[in-house]
Structure formats: C-alpha cells, structure tokens
C-alpha cells in the first residue's frame, strides 16, 4: 500500500482550539498509509494580486507545502454561519497565480465543528462550495458535522467520546477510500 501525503488545514488559528483538537482526533484514527502534514495559515497576508511580482515568503511556503500533497483534509469551525476569513484567504492564496494554483484535482475531506448542535453545518457547506470553485473534489459521504464539540475532550485535549471516535474512524476510512479512488482516475 503506497503512502498518501495529506495536507491538513485547520480554520482556527489558536493552537488549543477545539477545531485543532478535532483535527488531531481524526488524524489519530486514520489508516497508516495516510501521512499528514499540518499546513499553517495564520501567517498568510490577505491575498492581493499586486503582491504576486514578489510573493510574500509565507505564500511561497504555503503553496509549496500544499503543492507536495496528494490530498487535502479541511477542519473548520463556524464563524457567523460561515468559514473563518483566514481559511478563505488560504484558499485564495493557493488558487493563484491564475493557472498555477495548488488545489485543482486534489481530493479532499471536510470536517466542521461547533459548540452548538448543528456541528458547523453552514460553514461546512460554504467550504464545499468554495472548494468546488477551485476544482477540489470533496468526499461526498459521510458528511462530518461535529456537534457540541467543546464537550468531547478531556483536560489534556484527548477525545473522550466513544461514538465520536467511532465516527471519526469510519470517516477516515471513507476518506482513504475516496482519495485512492480519485487518484486512480
């Protein structure tokens, strides 16, 4: 079984955010052939085409890291019924310069979370729409909305909810199968 390099993008910038805890929990139950690299987005200046002549070093780093991956895994909180601005900016940075973006054709998985009962559903669907716009095929099923996420972790940040861990394992197995299928095309 060949290794698949997966770029993990977390929409929350805080290192101890619940979104990052959800990401760690899902990555922790993934099949062994998936190799993960967290690609940080907090240092990316807002996209401005005028900067392309001398692209900021953080843009170059980001594009290079994502460009090396075979697949993508997005984790997003929901901010005001949408995705965080930093995540949208990262997608914009990776989509340029025109014709040289790093996203096209890379299969992806999307996981959203919220402290409420809907699990970030609005952000989840907004992110899928944005990914469609940059030619990223997202895993259609299962959809991953992690509701009441603040109550799922112990003081050390470990997932302590058996049904969520079971769901995460199933999702990561489906993601692995999706990526494998998409890479064969």
C-alpha positions, 0 to 999 in steps of 0.5 A: 500500500503506497503512502498518501501525503495529506495536507491538513488545514485547520480554520482556527488559528489558536493552537488549543482550539477545539477545531485543532483538537478535532483535527488531531482526533481524526488524524489519530484514527486514520489508516497508516498509509495516510501521512499528514502534514499540518499546513499553517495559515495564520501567517498568510497576508490577505491575498492581493494580486499586486503582491504576486511580482514578489510573493510574500515568503509565507505564500511561497511556503504555503503553496509549496507545502500544499503543492507536495500533497496528494490530498487535502483534509479541511477542519473548520469551525463556524464563524457567523454561519460561515468559514473563518476569513483566514481559511478563505484567504488560504484558499485564495492564496493557493488558487493563484497565480491564475493557472498555477494554483495548488488545489485543482484535482486534489481530493479532499475531506471536510470536517466542521465543528461547533459548540452548538448542535448543528456541528458547523453545518453552514460553514461546512457547506460554504467550504464545499462550495468554495472548494468546488470553485477551485476544482477540489473534489470533496468526499461526498459521504459521510458528511462530518458535522461535529456537534457540541464539540467543546464537550468531547475532550478531556483536560489534556485535549484527548477525545473522550467520546466513544461514538465520536471516535467511532465516527471519526474512524469510519470517516477516515476510512471513507476518506482513504477510500475516496482519495485512492479512488480519485487518484486512480482516475 
